[in-house]
Amino acid sequence: MPDSLSIALTAAFALSVAGFVTVVASAVVSLRRARRQDPTTRVRSTTALAGA
């Protein structure tokens, strides 16, 4: 495998992992915020996410 292809694949993998970590972190933050709010607000935010 050429070095340039190997580097490109490694970079693509690193970016996909970074994207996944970002999505997971965002979900965790959203869940923590939802727990602090009252249940009616939580239902509204969940409905908005489901509709998106």
PDB file of N, CA, C and O in Angstrom:
ATOM      1  N   MET A   1       0.854  -1.185   0.000  1.00  0.00           N
ATOM      2  CA  MET A   1       0.000   0.000   0.000  1.00  0.00           C
ATOM      3  C   MET A   1       0.893   1.239   0.000  1.00  0.00           C
ATOM      4  O   MET A   1       1.800   1.350   0.824  1.00  0.00           O
ATOM      5  N   PRO A   2       0.642   2.162  -0.911  1.00  0.00           N
ATOM      6  CA  PRO A   2       1.459   3.388  -0.953  1.00  0.00           C
ATOM      7  C   PRO A   2       1.315   4.194   0.338  1.00  0.00           C
ATOM      8  O   PRO A   2       0.280   4.169   1.004  1.00  0.00           O
ATOM      9  N   ASP A   3       2.379   4.900   0.661  1.00  0.00           N
ATOM     10  CA  ASP A   3       2.364   5.691   1.900  1.00  0.00           C
ATOM     11  C   ASP A   3       1.255   6.743   1.891  1.00  0.00           C
ATOM     12  O   ASP A   3       0.595   6.964   2.906  1.00  0.00           O
ATOM     13  N   SER A   4       1.054   7.388   0.747  1.00  0.00           N
ATOM     14  CA  SER A   4       0.043   8.448   0.688  1.00  0.00           C
ATOM     15  C   SER A   4      -1.358   7.885   0.936  1.00  0.00           C
ATOM     16  O   SER A   4      -2.179   8.526   1.591  1.00  0.00           O
ATOM     17  N   LEU A   5      -1.629   6.690   0.413  1.00  0.00           N
ATOM     18  CA  LEU A   5      -2.933   6.072   0.638  1.00  0.00           C
ATOM     19  C   LEU A   5      -3.101   5.692   2.104  1.00  0.00           C
ATOM     20  O   LEU A   5      -4.172   5.863   2.686  1.00  0.00           O
ATOM     21  N   SER A   6      -2.044   5.182   2.679  1.00  0.00           N
ATOM     22  CA  SER A   6      -2.085   4.813   4.094  1.00  0.00           C
ATOM     23  C   SER A   6      -2.345   6.036   4.968  1.00  0.00           C
ATOM     24  O   SER A   6      -3.137   5.982   5.909  1.00  0.00           O
ATOM     25  N   ILE A   7      -1.679   7.124   4.653  1.00  0.00           N
ATOM     26  CA  ILE A   7      -1.868   8.367   5.413  1.00  0.00           C
ATOM     27  C   ILE A   7      -3.299   8.876   5.240  1.00  0.00           C
ATOM     28  O   ILE A   7      -3.925   9.322   6.201  1.00  0.00           O
ATOM     29  N   ALA A   8      -3.810   8.807   4.013  1.00  0.00           N
ATOM     30  CA  ALA A   8      -5.174   9.281   3.757  1.00  0.00           C
ATOM     31  C   ALA A   8      -6.193   8.435   4.520  1.00  0.00           C
ATOM     32  O   ALA A   8      -7.137   8.972   5.099  1.00  0.00           O
ATOM     33  N   LEU A   9      -6.006   7.116   4.522  1.00  0.00           N
ATOM     34  CA  LEU A   9      -6.927   6.241   5.247  1.00  0.00           C
ATOM     35  C   LEU A   9      -6.854   6.484   6.750  1.00  0.00           C
ATOM     36  O   LEU A   9      -7.874   6.482   7.439  1.00  0.00           O
ATOM     37  N   THR A  10      -5.647   6.690   7.250  1.00  0.00           N
ATOM     38  CA  THR A  10      -5.479   6.962   8.677  1.00  0.00           C
ATOM     39  C   THR A  10      -6.164   8.278   9.054  1.00  0.00           C
ATOM     40  O   THR A  10      -6.828   8.368  10.087  1.00  0.00           O
ATOM     41  N   ALA A  11      -5.994   9.293   8.208  1.00  0.00           N
ATOM     42  CA  ALA A  11      -6.623  10.587   8.475  1.00  0.00           C
ATOM     43  C   ALA A  11      -8.146  10.468   8.433  1.00  0.00           C
ATOM     44  O   ALA A  11      -8.841  11.040   9.273  1.00  0.00           O
ATOM     45  N   ALA A  12      -8.657   9.726   7.459  1.00  0.00           N
ATOM     46  CA  ALA A  12     -10.108   9.546   7.357  1.00  0.00           C
ATOM     47  C   ALA A  12     -10.648   8.815   8.581  1.00  0.00           C
ATOM     48  O   ALA A  12     -11.704   9.165   9.108  1.00  0.00           O
ATOM     49  N   PHE A  13      -9.922   7.802   9.027  1.00  0.00           N
ATOM     50  CA  PHE A  13     -10.346   7.062  10.213  1.00  0.00           C
ATOM     51  C   PHE A  13     -10.329   7.964  11.445  1.00  0.00           C
ATOM     52  O   PHE A  13     -11.253   7.934  12.258  1.00  0.00           O
ATOM     53  N   ALA A  14      -9.274   8.764  11.577  1.00  0.00           N
ATOM     54  CA  ALA A  14      -9.169   9.670  12.721  1.00  0.00           C
ATOM     55  C   ALA A  14     -10.319  10.679  12.721  1.00  0.00           C
ATOM     56  O   ALA A  14     -10.880  10.990  13.771  1.00  0.00           O
ATOM     57  N   LEU A  15     -10.662  11.183  11.541  1.00  0.00           N
ATOM     58  CA  LEU A  15     -11.768  12.139  11.455  1.00  0.00           C
ATOM     59  C   LEU A  15     -13.098  11.485  11.805  1.00  0.00           C
ATOM     60  O   LEU A  15     -13.940  12.097  12.462  1.00  0.00           O
ATOM     61  N   SER A  16     -13.287  10.251  11.371  1.00  0.00           N
ATOM     62  CA  SER A  16     -14.545   9.573  11.692  1.00  0.00           C
ATOM     63  C   SER A  16     -14.645   9.292  13.187  1.00  0.00           C
ATOM     64  O   SER A  16     -15.722   9.410  13.771  1.00  0.00           O
ATOM     65  N   VAL A  17     -13.536   8.923  13.804  1.00  0.00           N
ATOM     66  CA  VAL A  17     -13.531   8.694  15.252  1.00  0.00           C
ATOM     67  C   VAL A  17     -13.813  10.001  15.983  1.00  0.00           C
ATOM     68  O   VAL A  17     -14.579  10.029  16.946  1.00  0.00           O
ATOM     69  N   ALA A  18     -13.187  11.085  15.518  1.00  0.00           N
ATOM     70  CA  ALA A  18     -13.414  12.389  16.148  1.00  0.00           C
ATOM     71  C   ALA A  18     -14.879  12.803  16.015  1.00  0.00           C
ATOM     72  O   ALA A  18     -15.461  13.348  16.953  1.00  0.00           O
ATOM     73  N   GLY A  19     -15.467  12.545  14.859  1.00  0.00           N
ATOM     74  CA  GLY A  19     -16.877  12.861  14.662  1.00  0.00           C
ATOM     75  C   GLY A  19     -17.766  12.054  15.585  1.00  0.00           C
ATOM     76  O   GLY A  19     -18.726  12.577  16.151  1.00  0.00           O
ATOM     77  N   PHE A  20     -17.445  10.776  15.737  1.00  0.00           N
ATOM     78  CA  PHE A  20     -18.229   9.910  16.624  1.00  0.00           C
ATOM     79  C   PHE A  20     -18.132  10.389  18.066  1.00  0.00           C
ATOM     80  O   PHE A  20     -19.137  10.452  18.773  1.00  0.00           O
ATOM     81  N   VAL A  21     -16.924  10.727  18.499  1.00  0.00           N
ATOM     82  CA  VAL A  21     -16.728  11.216  19.868  1.00  0.00           C
ATOM     83  C   VAL A  21     -17.506  12.512  20.078  1.00  0.00           C
ATOM     84  O   VAL A  21     -18.091  12.722  21.141  1.00  0.00           O
ATOM     85  N   THR A  22     -17.513  13.376  19.071  1.00  0.00           N
ATOM     86  CA  THR A  22     -18.250  14.635  19.170  1.00  0.00           C
ATOM     87  C   THR A  22     -19.747  14.387  19.324  1.00  0.00           C
ATOM     88  O   THR A  22     -20.409  15.036  20.134  1.00  0.00           O
ATOM     89  N   VAL A  23     -20.277  13.448  18.545  1.00  0.00           N
ATOM     90  CA  VAL A  23     -21.707  13.129  18.630  1.00  0.00           C
ATOM     91  C   VAL A  23     -22.052  12.554  20.001  1.00  0.00           C
ATOM     92  O   VAL A  23     -23.064  12.925  20.596  1.00  0.00           O
ATOM     93  N   VAL A  24     -21.211  11.648  20.501  1.00  0.00           N
ATOM     94  CA  VAL A  24     -21.458  11.048  21.816  1.00  0.00           C
ATOM     95  C   VAL A  24     -21.397  12.116  22.906  1.00  0.00           C
ATOM     96  O   VAL A  24     -22.249  12.150  23.794  1.00  0.00           O
ATOM     97  N   ALA A  25     -20.389  12.988  22.837  1.00  0.00           N
ATOM     98  CA  ALA A  25     -20.259  14.045  23.837  1.00  0.00           C
ATOM     99  C   ALA A  25     -21.473  14.972  23.801  1.00  0.00           C
ATOM    100  O   ALA A  25     -21.977  15.384  24.845  1.00  0.00           O
ATOM    101  N   SER A  26     -21.935  15.295  22.605  1.00  0.00           N
ATOM    102  CA  SER A  26     -23.112  16.150  22.465  1.00  0.00           C
ATOM    103  C   SER A  26     -24.349  15.489  23.071  1.00  0.00           C
ATOM    104  O   SER A  26     -25.155  16.151  23.724  1.00  0.00           O
ATOM    105  N   ALA A  27     -24.493  14.190  22.852  1.00  0.00           N
ATOM    106  CA  ALA A  27     -25.633  13.465  23.415  1.00  0.00           C
ATOM    107  C   ALA A  27     -25.573  13.455  24.938  1.00  0.00           C
ATOM    108  O   ALA A  27     -26.594  13.630  25.603  1.00  0.00           O
ATOM    109  N   VAL A  28     -24.387  13.254  25.487  1.00  0.00           N
ATOM    110  CA  VAL A  28     -24.231  13.235  26.944  1.00  0.00           C
ATOM    111  C   VAL A  28     -24.588  14.594  27.529  1.00  0.00           C
ATOM    112  O   VAL A  28     -25.288  14.676  28.538  1.00  0.00           O
ATOM    113  N   VAL A  29     -24.108  15.659  26.896  1.00  0.00           N
ATOM    114  CA  VAL A  29     -24.416  17.007  27.379  1.00  0.00           C
ATOM    115  C   VAL A  29     -25.917  17.267  27.301  1.00  0.00           C
ATOM    116  O   VAL A  29     -26.498  17.846  28.219  1.00  0.00           O
ATOM    117  N   SER A  30     -26.543  16.841  26.214  1.00  0.00           N
ATOM    118  CA  SER A  30     -27.989  17.035  26.062  1.00  0.00           C
ATOM    119  C   SER A  30     -28.758  16.283  27.142  1.00  0.00           C
ATOM    120  O   SER A  30     -29.715  16.810  27.709  1.00  0.00           O
ATOM    121  N   LEU A  31     -28.341  15.053  27.425  1.00  0.00           N
ATOM    122  CA  LEU A  31     -29.021  14.273  28.459  1.00  0.00           C
ATOM    123  C   LEU A  31     -28.858  14.912  29.831  1.00  0.00           C
ATOM    124  O   LEU A  31     -29.798  14.933  30.625  1.00  0.00           O
ATOM    125  N   ARG A  32     -27.675  15.429  30.109  1.00  0.00           N
ATOM    126  CA  ARG A  32     -27.455  16.082  31.410  1.00  0.00           C
ATOM    127  C   ARG A  32     -28.319  17.324  31.542  1.00  0.00           C
ATOM    128  O   ARG A  32     -28.885  17.588  32.603  1.00  0.00           O
ATOM    129  N   ARG A  33     -28.419  18.095  30.447  1.00  0.00           N
ATOM    130  CA  ARG A  33     -29.265  19.293  30.487  1.00  0.00           C
ATOM    131  C   ARG A  33     -30.724  18.908  30.667  1.00  0.00           C
ATOM    132  O   ARG A  33     -31.456  19.569  31.404  1.00  0.00           O
ATOM    133  N   ALA A  34     -31.151  17.840  29.998  1.00  0.00           N
ATOM    134  CA  ALA A  34     -32.550  17.407  30.087  1.00  0.00           C
ATOM    135  C   ALA A  34     -32.891  16.978  31.505  1.00  0.00           C
ATOM    136  O   ALA A  34     -34.013  17.205  31.959  1.00  0.00           O
ATOM    137  N   ARG A  35     -31.967  16.374  32.203  1.00  0.00           N
ATOM    138  CA  ARG A  35     -32.232  15.932  33.578  1.00  0.00           C
ATOM    139  C   ARG A  35     -32.399  17.110  34.520  1.00  0.00           C
ATOM    140  O   ARG A  35     -33.126  17.019  35.509  1.00  0.00           O
ATOM    141  N   ARG A  36     -31.726  18.220  34.217  1.00  0.00           N
ATOM    142  CA  ARG A  36     -31.836  19.394  35.086  1.00  0.00           C
ATOM    143  C   ARG A  36     -33.165  20.110  34.894  1.00  0.00           C
ATOM    144  O   ARG A  36     -33.654  20.770  35.811  1.00  0.00           O
ATOM    145  N   GLN A  37     -33.755  19.983  33.702  1.00  0.00           N
ATOM    146  CA  GLN A  37     -34.995  20.692  33.405  1.00  0.00           C
ATOM    147  C   GLN A  37     -36.194  19.910  33.905  1.00  0.00           C
ATOM    148  O   GLN A  37     -36.085  18.748  34.295  1.00  0.00           O
ATOM    149  N   ASP A  38     -37.341  20.573  33.884  1.00  0.00           N
ATOM    150  CA  ASP A  38     -38.552  19.882  34.315  1.00  0.00           C
ATOM    151  C   ASP A  38     -39.016  18.904  33.225  1.00  0.00           C
ATOM    152  O   ASP A  38     -38.620  19.034  32.067  1.00  0.00           O
ATOM    153  N   PRO A  39     -39.841  17.943  33.589  1.00  0.00           N
ATOM    154  CA  PRO A  39     -40.235  16.888  32.637  1.00  0.00           C
ATOM    155  C   PRO A  39     -40.927  17.403  31.382  1.00  0.00           C
ATOM    156  O   PRO A  39     -40.757  16.820  30.312  1.00  0.00           O
ATOM    157  N   THR A  40     -41.706  18.485  31.484  1.00  0.00           N
ATOM    158  CA  THR A  40     -42.415  18.972  30.294  1.00  0.00           C
ATOM    159  C   THR A  40     -41.430  19.490  29.255  1.00  0.00           C
ATOM    160  O   THR A  40     -41.618  19.268  28.058  1.00  0.00           O
ATOM    161  N   THR A  41     -40.387  20.174  29.698  1.00  0.00           N
ATOM    162  CA  THR A  41     -39.375  20.667  28.772  1.00  0.00           C
ATOM    163  C   THR A  41     -38.634  19.497  28.147  1.00  0.00           C
ATOM    164  O   THR A  41     -38.302  19.528  26.962  1.00  0.00           O
ATOM    165  N   ARG A  42     -38.376  18.465  28.943  1.00  0.00           N
ATOM    166  CA  ARG A  42     -37.671  17.291  28.432  1.00  0.00           C
ATOM    167  C   ARG A  42     -38.478  16.623  27.318  1.00  0.00           C
ATOM    168  O   ARG A  42     -37.922  16.204  26.304  1.00  0.00           O
ATOM    169  N   VAL A  43     -39.781  16.531  27.516  1.00  0.00           N
ATOM    170  CA  VAL A  43     -40.636  15.911  26.496  1.00  0.00           C
ATOM    171  C   VAL A  43     -40.608  16.736  25.222  1.00  0.00           C
ATOM    172  O   VAL A  43     -40.549  16.183  24.124  1.00  0.00           O
ATOM    173  N   ARG A  44     -40.647  18.052  25.359  1.00  0.00           N
ATOM    174  CA  ARG A  44     -40.616  18.916  24.177  1.00  0.00           C
ATOM    175  C   ARG A  44     -39.312  18.755  23.414  1.00  0.00           C
ATOM    176  O   ARG A  44     -39.329  18.663  22.186  1.00  0.00           O
ATOM    177  N   SER A  45     -38.185  18.718  24.111  1.00  0.00           N
ATOM    178  CA  SER A  45     -36.900  18.591  23.432  1.00  0.00           C
ATOM    179  C   SER A  45     -36.766  17.229  22.777  1.00  0.00           C
ATOM    180  O   SER A  45     -36.205  17.122  21.687  1.00  0.00           O
ATOM    181  N   THR A  46     -37.273  16.183  23.423  1.00  0.00           N
ATOM    182  CA  THR A  46     -37.222  14.843  22.838  1.00  0.00           C
ATOM    183  C   THR A  46     -38.080  14.784  21.587  1.00  0.00           C
ATOM    184  O   THR A  46     -37.688  14.171  20.594  1.00  0.00           O
ATOM    185  N   THR A  47     -39.238  15.410  21.623  1.00  0.00           N
ATOM    186  CA  THR A  47     -40.117  15.429  20.453  1.00  0.00           C
ATOM    187  C   THR A  47     -39.457  16.185  19.306  1.00  0.00           C
ATOM    188  O   THR A  47     -39.560  15.768  18.153  1.00  0.00           O
ATOM    189  N   ALA A  48     -38.788  17.280  19.605  1.00  0.00           N
ATOM    190  CA  ALA A  48     -38.111  18.057  18.572  1.00  0.00           C
ATOM    191  C   ALA A  48     -36.984  17.243  17.944  1.00  0.00           C
ATOM    192  O   ALA A  48     -36.785  17.289  16.730  1.00  0.00           O
ATOM    193  N   LEU A  49     -36.250  16.502  18.766  1.00  0.00           N
ATOM    194  CA  LEU A  49     -35.168  15.676  18.235  1.00  0.00           C
ATOM    195  C   LEU A  49     -35.722  14.555  17.369  1.00  0.00           C
ATOM    196  O   LEU A  49     -35.149  14.233  16.328  1.00  0.00           O
ATOM    197  N   ALA A  50     -36.823  13.966  17.785  1.00  0.00           N
ATOM    198  CA  ALA A  50     -37.409  12.864  17.020  1.00  0.00           C
ATOM    199  C   ALA A  50     -37.935  13.355  15.675  1.00  0.00           C
ATOM    200  O   ALA A  50     -37.901  12.625  14.685  1.00  0.00           O
ATOM    201  N   GLY A  51     -38.416  14.585  15.645  1.00  0.00           N
ATOM    202  CA  GLY A  51     -38.943  15.120  14.396  1.00  0.00           C
ATOM    203  C   GLY A  51     -37.867  15.574  13.432  1.00  0.00           C
ATOM    204  O   GLY A  51     -38.136  15.732  12.241  1.00  0.00           O
ATOM    205  N   ALA A  52     -36.656  15.786  13.916  1.00  0.00           N
ATOM    206  CA  ALA A  52     -35.582  16.297  13.061  1.00  0.00           C
ATOM    207  C   ALA A  52     -35.061  15.235  12.122  1.00  0.00           C
ATOM    208  O   ALA A  52     -34.153  15.499  11.333  1.00  0.00           O
TER     209      ALA A  52
END
